[in-house]
């Protein structure tokens, strides 16, 4: 099972790196430009599941993590994004 998971992560990494070559971006109302493609964490439970998902996504090259206070997992996202602040 672990071999399959690692193979899927490797495939995802290659796919994301390939997609980044032709990445499209969105310009927000305030002029900030963000990648259009990102990881949404809406249904991922707070804690280890969110932490591992975001960490894997960042390692794969994702730079857009879609989260919100209503998801109740923003602290887990923050622990990956800003480790010195939370640890």
C-alpha positions, -999 to 999 in steps of 0.1 A, spaced: 0 0 0 28 24 9 45 17 -25 13 26 -43 9 58 -23 44 68 -30 40 61 -67 8 82 -68 27 111 -50 55 108 -75 30 108 -104 12 138 -89 46 156 -85 55 151 -122 20 162 -133 20 193 -111 55 203 -124 44 198 -160 12 219 -153 33 247 -138 50 253 -171 17 264 -185 2 277 -152 -26 302 -155 -30 329 -129 -59 349 -115 -57 386 -105 -77 394 -74 -96 426 -69 -67 441 -49 -42 434 -77 -26 403 -61 -18 375 -86 -23 339 -75 -20 305 -93 -54 293 -106 -46 257 -98 -45 249 -61 -53 225 -33 -87 229 -16 -89 216 20 -127 219 24 -134 183 34 -101 173 50 -104 169 88 -82 192 110 -50 178 124 -27 152 108 -48 146 77 -47 183 67 -11 187 78 0 158 56 -21 168 27 -8 203 26 28 193 32 26 168 3 10 194 -20 38 219 -12 65 193 -18 47 186 -52 49 222 -62 15 236 -52 16 273 -42 -22 279 -38 -39 264 -8 -76 273 -6 -88 273 31 -114 292 51 -123 297 88 -155 277 82 -135 246 73 -122 244 109 -87 232 97 -69 265 91 -46 260 121 -34 227 105 -27 245 72 -9 272 91 13 247 109 27 236 75 28 271 59 43 289 89 60 263 112 80 287 134 48 306 144 30 275 156 57 251 169 
